[in-house]
Amino acid sequence: MALLSLEHLTRRFGGIVAVDSVTFDVADGEIVGLIGPNGAGKTTVFNLITRLYSPNDGEIAFDGSSLLRTPPHGVVKRGIARTFQNVELFGSMTVLEHVLMGRHARRGRGARELIEYTGLSGLAHRDARELPYGVQKRVELARALASGPRLLLLDEPAGGLNHEEVQELGSRIRHLRDDFELTILLVEHHMGLVMGIADRVHVLDFGVLIATGTPAEVQNDQAVIEAYLGTA
Amino acid sequence: MPLAFDWTQLAQQTVIGLSSGGTWALLALALVLIYRSTGVVNFAQGEMAMFSTFIAWSLVDHGLSYWTAFALTIAISFGGGFAVERVVIRPVERAPVLTVVIVTIGLFFVFNGAARWHWSTETRTLPNAFSTRPIHVAGVAFSIQDLGNIAVSLGMVLLLWLLFRFTKLGLALRAAAVNPGESRLVGIRVSWMLAIGWGLAAAMGGVAGMLAAPALASFDQTFMQPVLLYAFAGAVLGGLDSPLGAVVGSLLLGVFINLIGNYVGWVGNVLKLPVALAVILGVLLVRPEGIFGRPRVRKV
């Protein structure tokens, strides 16, 4: 059964159609990759799902009912949490406070347990913004998990990480799904990572969904190859 | 006449300075609370505090004790500040800063006019919250009123700090102030937090007014205007975005202005306000972020 489904979702900014009648779904328990060249509209899709933007047209359904009647601050309560492409933290707050913040509207596992799970023990009382980038990403993840989400949206989790860290990230995301019984939708530029862990992949180009399938199918799709490499 | 120097006098004048500085600190905190969450200085903060003080006066006039009126006024001020945000500020929430500033200047006149209309312009007096009898500490006589003012101011600061540091609401208020977008995603109703911030600011201002009024022989609708200026100077000195700075800056300023008014003959009572303005100007020229504020750094 689809946990999340987008139907003819459209969002325009002035004359630009950032998301153009996109339809896809994410089944319960899946890891789904959302890929595409720069400016394809991936992050806009995330912003639409989390209600930071409202669509001009189309429908988003979560767990059988529309998300569009849910106000932005109500999204987390329905069980959707996200991380950001550029880490978004709160100034002058400790790691522990960030995780407690995640539990504001809906509670998952305890803050201490999550801090341990994400390898942040010993940093709980440090100002989060003074920590290295890779560690900040884990703070963001711990905060997202703290609300006990059903759907986790990860926006470029591999961004800014080195080769080894990316390898590790792949298995970490799988464990995350199993340990927390999550469904994960992931925007990612790092093809190796997406192809390694995703059950299914949706490909966007200029706001249009050009392909859907397993990683292997998508990799051999002519439209996808053209979108990434350009036509000869 | 400037005072001749002696240590007893210096100790007394320092406490008197801390007493008025403590009052300014509460109003300065109110300014900082709103500045941090909206980036706007609320020019009506002093007049809202004046209005609160007149409400307290009415309650006392109806036979309530000072402290009962004090508690009730805090609650009424909170509700009033909350309502002002919902009704007046919310429609201009996304407008440029200048628009919001002009709305707060409009509020200044609305509160001032409403108070004149309802209570008339005759002067009033509020009873002293504390005894004016002195107590002797190490041979120096301090007025209980001054010490009481300092205690109430610092007590309010402490309560506010506890709220922000140790409660879920406080955490949400801080989060909404520093990162509204992300706050929504963790389920915080940011616009309610702004309204609660206005409510808290109005309550703090109300306390400042209720402490400032009894110290005056009598007061009318203009009595908070100099206090607003001093509070503004204190907040700028400490750093407009730092609550701790607002408190420390106001206390320092209180002591400084009281000492300079007493020991420097040509400043006396009449030039205290210009000294406060000079402090604002000096800080803005030399260290615009104040003592505790963070300098603004922009990535380019």
Contacts between the chains, C-beta under 8 A, distances in Angstrom:
chain1	res1	chain2	res2	distance
A	50	B	185	5.8
A	52	B	181	6.7
A	52	B	184	7.4
A	52	B	185	7.7
A	72	B	184	4.2
A	72	B	185	7.3
A	73	B	183	7.9
A	73	B	184	4.8
A	73	B	187	5.3
A	73	B	188	6.0
A	73	B	189	4.9
A	73	B	190	7.1
A	74	B	187	7.2
A	75	B	185	7.0
A	75	B	187	7.7
A	76	B	185	6.2
A	76	B	186	5.8
A	76	B	187	4.1
A	77	B	187	5.6
A	81	B	185	7.6
A	82	B	185	6.4
A	84	B	182	7.7
A	88	B	179	6.4
A	88	B	181	7.3
A	88	B	182	4.5
A	89	B	179	7.5
A	89	B	182	7.8
A	90	B	174	7.1
A	90	B	175	5.1
A	90	B	178	5.1
A	90	B	179	5.1
A	90	B	182	7.0
A	90	B	183	7.9
A	91	B	178	4.4
A	91	B	179	7.3
A	92	B	174	7.8
A	92	B	178	7.2
A	93	B	171	7.9
A	93	B	174	6.9
A	93	B	175	7.4
A	93	B	178	7.8
A	97	B	171	6.1
A	100	B	168	7.7
A	100	B	171	6.2
A	101	B	171	6.0
A	101	B	172	7.6
A	101	B	175	5.6
A	101	B	186	5.3
A	102	B	186	5.5
A	104	B	168	6.9
A	104	B	171	7.6
A	104	B	172	6.0
A	104	B	175	8.0
A	104	B	186	5.1
A	104	B	187	5.0
A	104	B	188	5.7
A	105	B	186	6.6
A	105	B	187	2.4
A	105	B	188	7.4
A	106	B	187	6.5
A	143	B	186	7.0
A	147	B	186	6.8
A	147	B	187	7.1
